[in-house]
Amino acid sequence: MIDALLSGCTESKVSDPATLDLAEGRVWIVDEAPVGAWAGRAGTIAVFTAGGWRFVTPVAGMRMYDRDRAIVRIFDGGAWRGATSAAEPTGGTVIDLEARNALSAVLMALRQFGLLDAT
């Protein structure tokens, strides 16, 4: 359990554990409407162990990297929030291409590090 939580990495945020490729030590965030073995465990962190599922209640400020979406999820005390999306710079009456390119590069770097949603 300690190794699973200290890694700070989850496979994804899902509702149905029946669809998962299970391997000991893999971690998921339980979505808002869980079913099956996860019923009643919304918002928790699910760890698959040799003894079956183990659940951890997150605390406000906890961060987990979501491999599936390639973003950092943050628990705000009530729900897991994904990084928000930021649009590329557009519009304006005076277009400064250097500034626009610099902003695009910053946004791309933030997406690569999982700090902004890539979608």
Sequence and secondary structure as in RCSB ss.txt:
>XXXX:A:sequence
MIDALLSGCTESKVSDPATLDLAEGRVWIVDEAPVGAWAGRAGTIAVFTAGGWRFVTPVAGMRMYDRDRAIVRIF
DGGAWRGATSAAEPTGGTVIDLEARNALSAVLMALRQFGLLDAT
>XXXX:A:secstr
 HHHHHTTEES EES GGGS   TT EEEE SS  GGGTT TT EEEEETTEEEEE   TT EEEETTTTEEEEE
 SSSEE           SS  HHHHHHHHHHHHHHHHTTSS   
